[in-house]
Amino acid sequence: MSDKSADGMVKALGAAAAFGAAFAARKLITLGWKQVTGREPPNDPHDPQVGIGEALSWAVVMGVGIETARLLAVRFATRRMRQAKAD
């Protein structure tokens, strides 16, 4: 396998890992929000019926949670692929 195709596979695996991690993180964060607040998360934080504190909290929790999950998943997946390539 050439270096270019191997790099392409690493990138593709990283993208797939990021997608899966973001999907799972969103589900877990939504479940956690329901457990902590006792309410559904805001469907549309831009809705004027949603309080500013709740909208900001949801945006921060989702942003940090999803980006953290994506970062960790991509780093893990690329590390594993590169280790497999080296072996």
C-alpha positions in Angstrom: 0.0 0.0 0.0 1.4 3.4 -0.9 1.9 6.2 1.6 -0.7 8.3 -0.1 -3.4 5.6 0.0 -2.4 4.8 3.6 -2.8 8.5 4.5 -6.1 8.6 2.8 -7.3 5.6 4.8 -6.1 7.3 8.1 -8.0 10.4 7.2 -11.2 8.4 6.2 -11.0 6.4 9.4 -10.5 9.6 11.4 -13.5 11.2 9.7 -15.7 8.1 10.4 -14.5 8.1 14.0 -15.3 11.8 14.4 -18.8 11.3 13.0 -19.5 8.3 15.3 -18.1 10.1 18.3 -20.2 13.2 17.7 -23.3 11.1 17.3 -22.7 9.2 20.5 -21.7 12.3 22.4 -24.9 14.1 21.4 -27.0 11.1 22.6 -25.1 10.9 25.9 -25.2 14.7 26.5 -28.9 14.8 25.8 -29.5 11.9 28.2 -27.3 13.7 30.8 -29.2 16.9 30.3 -32.5 15.2 31.0 -31.1 13.5 34.1 -29.7 16.7 35.5 -32.4 19.2 34.6 -35.4 16.9 34.5 -36.4 18.5 31.2 -35.8 18.0 27.5 -32.9 20.0 26.1 -33.9 23.1 24.1 -34.7 22.0 20.5 -33.9 25.5 19.2 -31.7 27.6 21.5 -32.6 30.6 19.3 -36.3 30.3 20.3 -37.3 33.4 22.4 -39.2 31.0 24.7 -35.9 29.4 25.8 -34.2 31.4 28.5 -30.8 32.9 27.7 -29.1 30.9 30.6 -30.5 27.6 29.4 -29.7 28.4 25.7 -26.1 29.3 26.6 -25.7 26.3 28.9 -26.9 24.0 26.2 -24.6 25.5 23.6 -21.5 25.3 25.8 -22.2 21.7 27.0 -22.9 20.5 23.4 -19.9 22.4 21.9 -17.4 21.2 24.5 -18.8 17.7 24.7 -19.0 17.0 21.0 -15.6 18.6 20.1 -13.9 16.7 23.0 -15.4 13.4 21.8 -14.4 14.1 18.2 -10.9 15.0 19.2 -10.3 11.9 21.3 -11.9 9.6 18.7 -9.8 11.0 15.8 -6.6 10.9 17.9 -7.3 7.3 19.0 -8.2 6.1 15.5 -5.2 7.7 13.8 -2.8 6.4 16.4 -4.2 2.9 16.0 -3.9 3.1 12.2 -0.4 4.4 12.3 0.6 1.7 14.8 -0.9 -1.0 12.6 0.9 0.5 9.6 4.2 0.4 11.4 3.8 -3.2 12.4 
